[in-house]
Amino acid sequence: MKDSRGKYANPDADDQEYPCLKIFATIDAPMEDVCEYLSQESHMGEYNDLVVAHRDLEDITPHSKICWSLCPQILFIKVSS
């Protein structure tokens, strides 16, 4: 698939195709509990064992934030710089 960043993409500088992974899962728990669990920085390694570094960057609202994480290259997916 093409770069999905919409107006922030630069098709003139990057006309390459990127892999797209779509994953579905069902979690047998209330939505509030799932969101609470996923929001805890200390749990990230439990649901994504590829993460080698991570940190919270900014709290946006009491129920949203921006996070950063780093994973090694897997399969044919290359890390962009």
PDB file of N, CA, C and O in Angstrom:
ATOM      1  N   MET A   1       0.836  -1.172   0.000  1.00  0.00           N
ATOM      2  CA  MET A   1       0.000   0.000   0.000  1.00  0.00           C
ATOM      3  C   MET A   1       0.882   1.236   0.000  1.00  0.00           C
ATOM      4  O   MET A   1       2.028   1.194   0.448  1.00  0.00           O
ATOM      5  N   LYS A   2       0.357   2.303  -0.490  1.00  0.00           N
ATOM      6  CA  LYS A   2       1.095   3.573  -0.512  1.00  0.00           C
ATOM      7  C   LYS A   2       1.131   4.176   0.888  1.00  0.00           C
ATOM      8  O   LYS A   2       0.399   3.745   1.780  1.00  0.00           O
ATOM      9  N   ASP A   3       1.990   5.177   1.070  1.00  0.00           N
ATOM     10  CA  ASP A   3       2.089   5.890   2.346  1.00  0.00           C
ATOM     11  C   ASP A   3       0.702   6.400   2.728  1.00  0.00           C
ATOM     12  O   ASP A   3       0.072   7.128   1.960  1.00  0.00           O
ATOM     13  N   SER A   4       0.229   6.021   3.905  1.00  0.00           N
ATOM     14  CA  SER A   4      -1.148   6.328   4.297  1.00  0.00           C
ATOM     15  C   SER A   4      -1.293   7.622   5.095  1.00  0.00           C
ATOM     16  O   SER A   4      -2.338   7.853   5.704  1.00  0.00           O
ATOM     17  N   ARG A   5      -0.272   8.459   5.099  1.00  0.00           N
ATOM     18  CA  ARG A   5      -0.347   9.686   5.899  1.00  0.00           C
ATOM     19  C   ARG A   5      -1.101  10.818   5.206  1.00  0.00           C
ATOM     20  O   ARG A   5      -1.055  11.962   5.658  1.00  0.00           O
ATOM     21  N   GLY A   6      -1.783  10.510   4.127  1.00  0.00           N
ATOM     22  CA  GLY A   6      -2.624  11.503   3.464  1.00  0.00           C
ATOM     23  C   GLY A   6      -1.861  12.740   3.041  1.00  0.00           C
ATOM     24  O   GLY A   6      -0.862  12.641   2.329  1.00  0.00           O
ATOM     25  N   LYS A   7      -2.321  13.903   3.470  1.00  0.00           N
ATOM     26  CA  LYS A   7      -1.691  15.161   3.055  1.00  0.00           C
ATOM     27  C   LYS A   7      -0.280  15.316   3.612  1.00  0.00           C
ATOM     28  O   LYS A   7       0.469  16.177   3.152  1.00  0.00           O
ATOM     29  N   TYR A   8       0.093  14.500   4.589  1.00  0.00           N
ATOM     30  CA  TYR A   8       1.434  14.572   5.166  1.00  0.00           C
ATOM     31  C   TYR A   8       2.436  13.689   4.417  1.00  0.00           C
ATOM     32  O   TYR A   8       3.640  13.770   4.660  1.00  0.00           O
ATOM     33  N   ALA A   9       1.947  12.862   3.524  1.00  0.00           N
ATOM     34  CA  ALA A   9       2.829  12.008   2.716  1.00  0.00           C
ATOM     35  C   ALA A   9       3.505  12.867   1.658  1.00  0.00           C
ATOM     36  O   ALA A   9       2.993  13.921   1.280  1.00  0.00           O
ATOM     37  N   ASN A  10       4.643  12.415   1.191  1.00  0.00           N
ATOM     38  CA  ASN A  10       5.357  13.128   0.139  1.00  0.00           C
ATOM     39  C   ASN A  10       5.557  12.171  -1.032  1.00  0.00           C
ATOM     40  O   ASN A  10       6.607  11.537  -1.134  1.00  0.00           O
ATOM     41  N   PRO A  11       4.569  12.057  -1.917  1.00  0.00           N
ATOM     42  CA  PRO A  11       4.656  11.095  -3.020  1.00  0.00           C
ATOM     43  C   PRO A  11       5.795  11.393  -3.995  1.00  0.00           C
ATOM     44  O   PRO A  11       6.265  10.479  -4.674  1.00  0.00           O
ATOM     45  N   ASP A  12       6.250  12.639  -4.084  1.00  0.00           N
ATOM     46  CA  ASP A  12       7.359  12.966  -4.982  1.00  0.00           C
ATOM     47  C   ASP A  12       8.677  12.404  -4.463  1.00  0.00           C
ATOM     48  O   ASP A  12       9.539  12.014  -5.249  1.00  0.00           O
ATOM     49  N   ALA A  13       8.835  12.363  -3.138  1.00  0.00           N
ATOM     50  CA  ALA A  13      10.081  11.875  -2.543  1.00  0.00           C
ATOM     51  C   ALA A  13      10.019  10.381  -2.231  1.00  0.00           C
ATOM     52  O   ALA A  13      11.055   9.744  -2.037  1.00  0.00           O
ATOM     53  N   ASP A  14       8.823   9.828  -2.183  1.00  0.00           N
ATOM     54  CA  ASP A  14       8.689   8.430  -1.776  1.00  0.00           C
ATOM     55  C   ASP A  14       7.524   7.791  -2.513  1.00  0.00           C
ATOM     56  O   ASP A  14       6.371   7.927  -2.106  1.00  0.00           O
ATOM     57  N   ASP A  15       7.829   7.100  -3.588  1.00  0.00           N
ATOM     58  CA  ASP A  15       6.795   6.451  -4.370  1.00  0.00           C
ATOM     59  C   ASP A  15       6.786   4.941  -4.123  1.00  0.00           C
ATOM     60  O   ASP A  15       6.264   4.178  -4.936  1.00  0.00           O
ATOM     61  N   GLN A  16       7.360   4.518  -3.005  1.00  0.00           N
ATOM     62  CA  GLN A  16       7.476   3.085  -2.750  1.00  0.00           C
ATOM     63  C   GLN A  16       6.218   2.534  -2.091  1.00  0.00           C
ATOM     64  O   GLN A  16       5.445   3.270  -1.476  1.00  0.00           O
ATOM     65  N   GLU A  17       6.030   1.234  -2.231  1.00  0.00           N
ATOM     66  CA  GLU A  17       4.920   0.531  -1.602  1.00  0.00           C
ATOM     67  C   GLU A  17       5.352   0.066  -0.218  1.00  0.00           C
ATOM     68  O   GLU A  17       6.515  -0.290  -0.025  1.00  0.00           O
ATOM     69  N   TYR A  18       4.433   0.061   0.754  1.00  0.00           N
ATOM     70  CA  TYR A  18       4.698  -0.394   2.109  1.00  0.00           C
ATOM     71  C   TYR A  18       3.799  -1.572   2.441  1.00  0.00           C
ATOM     72  O   TYR A  18       2.654  -1.622   1.992  1.00  0.00           O
ATOM     73  N   PRO A  19       4.303  -2.522   3.224  1.00  0.00           N
ATOM     74  CA  PRO A  19       3.456  -3.656   3.611  1.00  0.00           C
ATOM     75  C   PRO A  19       2.378  -3.192   4.576  1.00  0.00           C
ATOM     76  O   PRO A  19       2.574  -2.240   5.332  1.00  0.00           O
ATOM     77  N   CYS A  20       1.268  -3.854   4.545  1.00  0.00           N
ATOM     78  CA  CYS A  20       0.158  -3.534   5.436  1.00  0.00           C
ATOM     79  C   CYS A  20      -0.254  -4.808   6.160  1.00  0.00           C
ATOM     80  O   CYS A  20      -0.555  -5.819   5.526  1.00  0.00           O
ATOM     81  N   LEU A  21      -0.267  -4.758   7.481  1.00  0.00           N
ATOM     82  CA  LEU A  21      -0.702  -5.888   8.287  1.00  0.00           C
ATOM     83  C   LEU A  21      -1.998  -5.501   8.980  1.00  0.00           C
ATOM     84  O   LEU A  21      -2.081  -4.453   9.621  1.00  0.00           O
ATOM     85  N   LYS A  22      -2.991  -6.335   8.851  1.00  0.00           N
ATOM     86  CA  LYS A  22      -4.269  -6.082   9.501  1.00  0.00           C
ATOM     87  C   LYS A  22      -4.563  -7.271  10.393  1.00  0.00           C
ATOM     88  O   LYS A  22      -4.624  -8.409   9.928  1.00  0.00           O
ATOM     89  N   ILE A  23      -4.744  -7.006  11.659  1.00  0.00           N
ATOM     90  CA  ILE A  23      -4.910  -8.071  12.635  1.00  0.00           C
ATOM     91  C   ILE A  23      -6.211  -7.861  13.393  1.00  0.00           C
ATOM     92  O   ILE A  23      -6.540  -6.737  13.774  1.00  0.00           O
ATOM     93  N   PHE A  24      -6.946  -8.937  13.611  1.00  0.00           N
ATOM     94  CA  PHE A  24      -8.187  -8.895  14.373  1.00  0.00           C
ATOM     95  C   PHE A  24      -8.036  -9.746  15.624  1.00  0.00           C
ATOM     96  O   PHE A  24      -7.375 -10.784  15.595  1.00  0.00           O
ATOM     97  N   ALA A  25      -8.642  -9.317  16.713  1.00  0.00           N
ATOM     98  CA  ALA A  25      -8.622 -10.095  17.953  1.00  0.00           C
ATOM     99  C   ALA A  25      -9.882  -9.773  18.744  1.00  0.00           C
ATOM    100  O   ALA A  25     -10.462  -8.697  18.602  1.00  0.00           O
ATOM    101  N   THR A  26     -10.290 -10.705  19.563  1.00  0.00           N
ATOM    102  CA  THR A  26     -11.417 -10.487  20.464  1.00  0.00           C
ATOM    103  C   THR A  26     -10.904 -10.610  21.888  1.00  0.00           C
ATOM    104  O   THR A  26     -10.279 -11.609  22.245  1.00  0.00           O
ATOM    105  N   ILE A  27     -11.165  -9.604  22.694  1.00  0.00           N
ATOM    106  CA  ILE A  27     -10.739  -9.598  24.089  1.00  0.00           C
ATOM    107  C   ILE A  27     -11.988  -9.681  24.946  1.00  0.00           C
ATOM    108  O   ILE A  27     -12.861  -8.817  24.866  1.00  0.00           O
ATOM    109  N   ASP A  28     -12.073 -10.704  25.756  1.00  0.00           N
ATOM    110  CA  ASP A  28     -13.245 -10.925  26.597  1.00  0.00           C
ATOM    111  C   ASP A  28     -13.118 -10.115  27.883  1.00  0.00           C
ATOM    112  O   ASP A  28     -12.823 -10.659  28.947  1.00  0.00           O
ATOM    113  N   ALA A  29     -13.343  -8.819  27.772  1.00  0.00           N
ATOM    114  CA  ALA A  29     -13.246  -7.914  28.919  1.00  0.00           C
ATOM    115  C   ALA A  29     -13.983  -6.624  28.574  1.00  0.00           C
ATOM    116  O   ALA A  29     -14.149  -6.304  27.397  1.00  0.00           O
ATOM    117  N   PRO A  30     -14.424  -5.885  29.583  1.00  0.00           N
ATOM    118  CA  PRO A  30     -15.072  -4.594  29.309  1.00  0.00           C
ATOM    119  C   PRO A  30     -14.092  -3.624  28.636  1.00  0.00           C
ATOM    120  O   PRO A  30     -12.898  -3.628  28.933  1.00  0.00           O
ATOM    121  N   MET A  31     -14.609  -2.806  27.741  1.00  0.00           N
ATOM    122  CA  MET A  31     -13.791  -1.851  26.993  1.00  0.00           C
ATOM    123  C   MET A  31     -12.960  -0.965  27.922  1.00  0.00           C
ATOM    124  O   MET A  31     -11.796  -0.689  27.631  1.00  0.00           O
ATOM    125  N   GLU A  32     -13.540  -0.522  29.025  1.00  0.00           N
ATOM    126  CA  GLU A  32     -12.830   0.349  29.961  1.00  0.00           C
ATOM    127  C   GLU A  32     -11.596  -0.353  30.529  1.00  0.00           C
ATOM    128  O   GLU A  32     -10.541   0.263  30.681  1.00  0.00           O
ATOM    129  N   ASP A  33     -11.732  -1.651  30.844  1.00  0.00           N
ATOM    130  CA  ASP A  33     -10.603  -2.414  31.388  1.00  0.00           C
ATOM    131  C   ASP A  33      -9.512  -2.607  30.344  1.00  0.00           C
ATOM    132  O   ASP A  33      -8.325  -2.523  30.659  1.00  0.00           O
ATOM    133  N   VAL A  34      -9.910  -2.862  29.108  1.00  0.00           N
ATOM    134  CA  VAL A  34      -8.936  -3.040  28.027  1.00  0.00           C
ATOM    135  C   VAL A  34      -8.169  -1.739  27.803  1.00  0.00           C
ATOM    136  O   VAL A  34      -6.943  -1.760  27.693  1.00  0.00           O
ATOM    137  N   CYS A  35      -8.862  -0.622  27.734  1.00  0.00           N
ATOM    138  CA  CYS A  35      -8.203   0.674  27.529  1.00  0.00           C
ATOM    139  C   CYS A  35      -7.272   1.004  28.688  1.00  0.00           C
ATOM    140  O   CYS A  35      -6.167   1.501  28.473  1.00  0.00           O
ATOM    141  N   GLU A  36      -7.704   0.735  29.897  1.00  0.00           N
ATOM    142  CA  GLU A  36      -6.866   0.978  31.074  1.00  0.00           C
ATOM    143  C   GLU A  36      -5.587   0.141  30.996  1.00  0.00           C
ATOM    144  O   GLU A  36      -4.494   0.652  31.241  1.00  0.00           O
ATOM    145  N   TYR A  37      -5.723  -1.129  30.659  1.00  0.00           N
ATOM    146  CA  TYR A  37      -4.563  -2.021  30.539  1.00  0.00           C
ATOM    147  C   TYR A  37      -3.602  -1.536  29.461  1.00  0.00           C
ATOM    148  O   TYR A  37      -2.397  -1.441  29.694  1.00  0.00           O
ATOM    149  N   LEU A  38      -4.138  -1.231  28.279  1.00  0.00           N
ATOM    150  CA  LEU A  38      -3.291  -0.800  27.173  1.00  0.00           C
ATOM    151  C   LEU A  38      -2.622   0.542  27.432  1.00  0.00           C
ATOM    152  O   LEU A  38      -1.580   0.836  26.846  1.00  0.00           O
ATOM    153  N   SER A  39      -3.201   1.351  28.291  1.00  0.00           N
ATOM    154  CA  SER A  39      -2.628   2.672  28.574  1.00  0.00           C
ATOM    155  C   SER A  39      -1.460   2.623  29.550  1.00  0.00           C
ATOM    156  O   SER A  39      -0.733   3.606  29.692  1.00  0.00           O
ATOM    157  N   GLN A  40      -1.273   1.504  30.216  1.00  0.00           N
ATOM    158  CA  GLN A  40      -0.190   1.380  31.196  1.00  0.00           C
ATOM    159  C   GLN A  40       1.123   1.080  30.479  1.00  0.00           C
ATOM    160  O   GLN A  40       1.275   0.025  29.863  1.00  0.00           O
ATOM    161  N   GLU A  41       2.063   2.005  30.561  1.00  0.00           N
ATOM    162  CA  GLU A  41       3.354   1.848  29.894  1.00  0.00           C
ATOM    163  C   GLU A  41       4.049   0.556  30.327  1.00  0.00           C
ATOM    164  O   GLU A  41       4.734  -0.079  29.525  1.00  0.00           O
ATOM    165  N   SER A  42       3.878   0.174  31.569  1.00  0.00           N
ATOM    166  CA  SER A  42       4.555  -1.022  32.084  1.00  0.00           C
ATOM    167  C   SER A  42       4.031  -2.328  31.482  1.00  0.00           C
ATOM    168  O   SER A  42       4.684  -3.362  31.617  1.00  0.00           O
ATOM    169  N   HIS A  43       2.865  -2.305  30.818  1.00  0.00           N
ATOM    170  CA  HIS A  43       2.293  -3.511  30.222  1.00  0.00           C
ATOM    171  C   HIS A  43       2.682  -3.708  28.758  1.00  0.00           C
ATOM    172  O   HIS A  43       2.402  -4.763  28.190  1.00  0.00           O
ATOM    173  N   MET A  44       3.316  -2.725  28.140  1.00  0.00           N
ATOM    174  CA  MET A  44       3.563  -2.787  26.700  1.00  0.00           C
ATOM    175  C   MET A  44       4.311  -4.066  26.295  1.00  0.00           C
ATOM    176  O   MET A  44       3.963  -4.677  25.284  1.00  0.00           O
ATOM    177  N   GLY A  45       5.303  -4.470  27.041  1.00  0.00           N
ATOM    178  CA  GLY A  45       6.056  -5.670  26.705  1.00  0.00           C
ATOM    179  C   GLY A  45       5.241  -6.945  26.805  1.00  0.00           C
ATOM    180  O   GLY A  45       5.617  -7.964  26.226  1.00  0.00           O
ATOM    181  N   GLU A  46       4.127  -6.909  27.531  1.00  0.00           N
ATOM    182  CA  GLU A  46       3.270  -8.089  27.678  1.00  0.00           C
ATOM    183  C   GLU A  46       2.437  -8.354  26.427  1.00  0.00           C
ATOM    184  O   GLU A  46       2.178  -9.511  26.094  1.00  0.00           O
ATOM    185  N   TYR A  47       2.018  -7.306  25.734  1.00  0.00           N
ATOM    186  CA  TYR A  47       1.204  -7.516  24.537  1.00  0.00           C
ATOM    187  C   TYR A  47       1.963  -7.247  23.242  1.00  0.00           C
ATOM    188  O   TYR A  47       1.423  -7.465  22.158  1.00  0.00           O
ATOM    189  N   ASN A  48       3.207  -6.778  23.337  1.00  0.00           N
ATOM    190  CA  ASN A  48       4.047  -6.618  22.160  1.00  0.00           C
ATOM    191  C   ASN A  48       5.477  -6.960  22.554  1.00  0.00           C
ATOM    192  O   ASN A  48       6.233  -6.087  22.981  1.00  0.00           O
ATOM    193  N   ASP A  49       5.848  -8.225  22.412  1.00  0.00           N
ATOM    194  CA  ASP A  49       7.169  -8.655  22.863  1.00  0.00           C
ATOM    195  C   ASP A  49       8.288  -8.247  21.912  1.00  0.00           C
ATOM    196  O   ASP A  49       9.451  -8.556  22.172  1.00  0.00           O
ATOM    197  N   LEU A  50       7.969  -7.562  20.819  1.00  0.00           N
ATOM    198  CA  LEU A  50       8.997  -7.044  19.924  1.00  0.00           C
ATOM    199  C   LEU A  50       9.535  -5.689  20.362  1.00  0.00           C
ATOM    200  O   LEU A  50      10.582  -5.260  19.877  1.00  0.00           O
ATOM    201  N   VAL A  51       8.848  -5.015  21.258  1.00  0.00           N
ATOM    202  CA  VAL A  51       9.251  -3.678  21.690  1.00  0.00           C
ATOM    203  C   VAL A  51      10.563  -3.754  22.464  1.00  0.00           C
ATOM    204  O   VAL A  51      10.684  -4.504  23.433  1.00  0.00           O
ATOM    205  N   VAL A  52      11.544  -2.963  22.021  1.00  0.00           N
ATOM    206  CA  VAL A  52      12.826  -2.925  22.726  1.00  0.00           C
ATOM    207  C   VAL A  52      12.992  -1.642  23.537  1.00  0.00           C
ATOM    208  O   VAL A  52      13.821  -1.582  24.444  1.00  0.00           O
ATOM    209  N   ALA A  53      12.206  -0.620  23.212  1.00  0.00           N
ATOM    210  CA  ALA A  53      12.223   0.637  23.968  1.00  0.00           C
ATOM    211  C   ALA A  53      10.877   1.327  23.771  1.00  0.00           C
ATOM    212  O   ALA A  53      10.264   1.225  22.707  1.00  0.00           O
ATOM    213  N   HIS A  54      10.429   2.023  24.800  1.00  0.00           N
ATOM    214  CA  HIS A  54       9.157   2.740  24.689  1.00  0.00           C
ATOM    215  C   HIS A  54       9.065   3.801  25.775  1.00  0.00           C
ATOM    216  O   HIS A  54       9.729   3.717  26.809  1.00  0.00           O
ATOM    217  N   ARG A  55       8.227   4.800  25.516  1.00  0.00           N
ATOM    218  CA  ARG A  55       7.960   5.815  26.533  1.00  0.00           C
ATOM    219  C   ARG A  55       6.720   6.612  26.148  1.00  0.00           C
ATOM    220  O   ARG A  55       6.373   6.735  24.974  1.00  0.00           O
ATOM    221  N   ASP A  56       6.071   7.143  27.163  1.00  0.00           N
ATOM    222  CA  ASP A  56       4.950   8.054  26.943  1.00  0.00           C
ATOM    223  C   ASP A  56       5.531   9.423  26.610  1.00  0.00           C
ATOM    224  O   ASP A  56       6.460   9.885  27.272  1.00  0.00           O
ATOM    225  N   LEU A  57       4.986  10.066  25.588  1.00  0.00           N
ATOM    226  CA  LEU A  57       5.484  11.373  25.184  1.00  0.00           C
ATOM    227  C   LEU A  57       4.644  12.519  25.724  1.00  0.00           C
ATOM    228  O   LEU A  57       5.175  13.508  26.230  1.00  0.00           O
ATOM    229  N   GLU A  58       3.320  12.375  25.611  1.00  0.00           N
ATOM    230  CA  GLU A  58       2.465  13.499  26.000  1.00  0.00           C
ATOM    231  C   GLU A  58       1.068  13.010  26.341  1.00  0.00           C
ATOM    232  O   GLU A  58       0.489  12.198  25.620  1.00  0.00           O
ATOM    233  N   ASP A  59       0.532  13.514  27.451  1.00  0.00           N
ATOM    234  CA  ASP A  59      -0.873  13.283  27.780  1.00  0.00           C
ATOM    235  C   ASP A  59      -1.696  14.334  27.061  1.00  0.00           C
ATOM    236  O   ASP A  59      -1.461  15.532  27.220  1.00  0.00           O
ATOM    237  N   ILE A  60      -2.657  13.889  26.270  1.00  0.00           N
ATOM    238  CA  ILE A  60      -3.503  14.803  25.501  1.00  0.00           C
ATOM    239  C   ILE A  60      -4.737  15.184  26.310  1.00  0.00           C
ATOM    240  O   ILE A  60      -5.049  16.364  26.464  1.00  0.00           O
ATOM    241  N   THR A  61      -5.429  14.183  26.820  1.00  0.00           N
ATOM    242  CA  THR A  61      -6.601  14.357  27.674  1.00  0.00           C
ATOM    243  C   THR A  61      -6.484  13.318  28.789  1.00  0.00           C
ATOM    244  O   THR A  61      -5.556  12.509  28.770  1.00  0.00           O
ATOM    245  N   PRO A  62      -7.391  13.320  29.746  1.00  0.00           N
ATOM    246  CA  PRO A  62      -7.330  12.274  30.773  1.00  0.00           C
ATOM    247  C   PRO A  62      -7.459  10.859  30.199  1.00  0.00           C
ATOM    248  O   PRO A  62      -7.110   9.886  30.869  1.00  0.00           O
ATOM    249  N   HIS A  63      -7.957  10.740  28.964  1.00  0.00           N
ATOM    250  CA  HIS A  63      -8.159   9.419  28.373  1.00  0.00           C
ATOM    251  C   HIS A  63      -7.413   9.211  27.060  1.00  0.00           C
ATOM    252  O   HIS A  63      -7.744   8.295  26.308  1.00  0.00           O
ATOM    253  N   SER A  64      -6.409  10.044  26.767  1.00  0.00           N
ATOM    254  CA  SER A  64      -5.634   9.854  25.539  1.00  0.00           C
ATOM    255  C   SER A  64      -4.216  10.393  25.720  1.00  0.00           C
ATOM    256  O   SER A  64      -3.976  11.335  26.475  1.00  0.00           O
ATOM    257  N   LYS A  65      -3.289   9.764  25.003  1.00  0.00           N
ATOM    258  CA  LYS A  65      -1.890  10.178  25.096  1.00  0.00           C
ATOM    259  C   LYS A  65      -1.155   9.767  23.831  1.00  0.00           C
ATOM    260  O   LYS A  65      -1.657   8.974  23.034  1.00  0.00           O
ATOM    261  N   ILE A  66       0.030  10.312  23.659  1.00  0.00           N
ATOM    262  CA  ILE A  66       0.899   9.960  22.545  1.00  0.00           C
ATOM    263  C   ILE A  66       2.049   9.138  23.112  1.00  0.00           C
ATOM    264  O   ILE A  66       2.690   9.539  24.083  1.00  0.00           O
ATOM    265  N   CYS A  67       2.307   7.981  22.493  1.00  0.00           N
ATOM    266  CA  CYS A  67       3.367   7.086  22.943  1.00  0.00           C
ATOM    267  C   CYS A  67       4.362   6.868  21.809  1.00  0.00           C
ATOM    268  O   CYS A  67       4.027   7.026  20.635  1.00  0.00           O
ATOM    269  N   TRP A  68       5.572   6.509  22.171  1.00  0.00           N
ATOM    270  CA  TRP A  68       6.621   6.166  21.220  1.00  0.00           C
ATOM    271  C   TRP A  68       7.137   4.786  21.568  1.00  0.00           C
ATOM    272  O   TRP A  68       7.270   4.450  22.745  1.00  0.00           O
ATOM    273  N   SER A  69       7.435   3.969  20.543  1.00  0.00           N
ATOM    274  CA  SER A  69       8.050   2.672  20.790  1.00  0.00           C
ATOM    275  C   SER A  69       8.992   2.333  19.643  1.00  0.00           C
ATOM    276  O   SER A  69       8.858   2.844  18.532  1.00  0.00           O
ATOM    277  N   LEU A  70       9.948   1.456  19.942  1.00  0.00           N
ATOM    278  CA  LEU A  70      10.946   1.044  18.972  1.00  0.00           C
ATOM    279  C   LEU A  70      10.958  -0.466  18.903  1.00  0.00           C
ATOM    280  O   LEU A  70      11.021  -1.143  19.929  1.00  0.00           O
ATOM    281  N   CYS A  71      10.897  -1.001  17.675  1.00  0.00           N
ATOM    282  CA  CYS A  71      10.951  -2.442  17.438  1.00  0.00           C
ATOM    283  C   CYS A  71      12.044  -2.710  16.412  1.00  0.00           C
ATOM    284  O   CYS A  71      12.322  -1.853  15.573  1.00  0.00           O
ATOM    285  N   PRO A  72      12.671  -3.886  16.463  1.00  0.00           N
ATOM    286  CA  PRO A  72      13.671  -4.219  15.448  1.00  0.00           C
ATOM    287  C   PRO A  72      12.996  -4.516  14.114  1.00  0.00           C
ATOM    288  O   PRO A  72      11.780  -4.701  14.053  1.00  0.00           O
ATOM    289  N   GLN A  73      13.781  -4.559  13.060  1.00  0.00           N
ATOM    290  CA  GLN A  73      13.248  -4.923  11.748  1.00  0.00           C
ATOM    291  C   GLN A  73      12.764  -6.360  11.812  1.00  0.00           C
ATOM    292  O   GLN A  73      13.465  -7.241  12.310  1.00  0.00           O
ATOM    293  N   ILE A  74      11.558  -6.591  11.304  1.00  0.00           N
ATOM    294  CA  ILE A  74      11.019  -7.950  11.227  1.00  0.00           C
ATOM    295  C   ILE A  74      10.646  -8.252   9.789  1.00  0.00           C
ATOM    296  O   ILE A  74      10.241  -7.362   9.041  1.00  0.00           O
ATOM    297  N   LEU A  75      10.783  -9.498   9.412  1.00  0.00           N
ATOM    298  CA  LEU A  75      10.468  -9.939   8.051  1.00  0.00           C
ATOM    299  C   LEU A  75      11.169  -9.031   7.036  1.00  0.00           C
ATOM    300  O   LEU A  75      12.388  -8.872   7.092  1.00  0.00           O
ATOM    301  N   PHE A  76      10.427  -8.447   6.131  1.00  0.00           N
ATOM    302  CA  PHE A  76      10.970  -7.596   5.099  1.00  0.00           C
ATOM    303  C   PHE A  76      10.671  -6.123   5.372  1.00  0.00           C
ATOM    304  O   PHE A  76      10.923  -5.274   4.516  1.00  0.00           O
ATOM    305  N   ILE A  77      10.147  -5.816   6.532  1.00  0.00           N
ATOM    306  CA  ILE A  77       9.762  -4.448   6.863  1.00  0.00           C
ATOM    307  C   ILE A  77      10.997  -3.718   7.388  1.00  0.00           C
ATOM    308  O   ILE A  77      11.568  -4.116   8.403  1.00  0.00           O
ATOM    309  N   LYS A  78      11.406  -2.664   6.710  1.00  0.00           N
ATOM    310  CA  LYS A  78      12.585  -1.917   7.119  1.00  0.00           C
ATOM    311  C   LYS A  78      12.172  -0.677   7.893  1.00  0.00           C
ATOM    312  O   LYS A  78      11.164  -0.039   7.587  1.00  0.00           O
ATOM    313  N   VAL A  79      12.970  -0.350   8.902  1.00  0.00           N
ATOM    314  CA  VAL A  79      12.731   0.847   9.690  1.00  0.00           C
ATOM    315  C   VAL A  79      13.117   2.044   8.841  1.00  0.00           C
ATOM    316  O   VAL A  79      14.202   2.068   8.261  1.00  0.00           O
ATOM    317  N   SER A  80      12.235   3.044   8.761  1.00  0.00           N
ATOM    318  CA  SER A  80      12.551   4.245   7.993  1.00  0.00           C
ATOM    319  C   SER A  80      13.193   5.273   8.908  1.00  0.00           C
ATOM    320  O   SER A  80      12.898   5.319  10.102  1.00  0.00           O
ATOM    321  N   SER A  81      14.057   6.084   8.359  1.00  0.00           N
ATOM    322  CA  SER A  81      14.725   7.097   9.181  1.00  0.00           C
ATOM    323  C   SER A  81      14.241   8.479   8.856  1.00  0.00           C
ATOM    324  O   SER A  81      14.700   9.451   9.456  1.00  0.00           O
TER     325      SER A  81
END
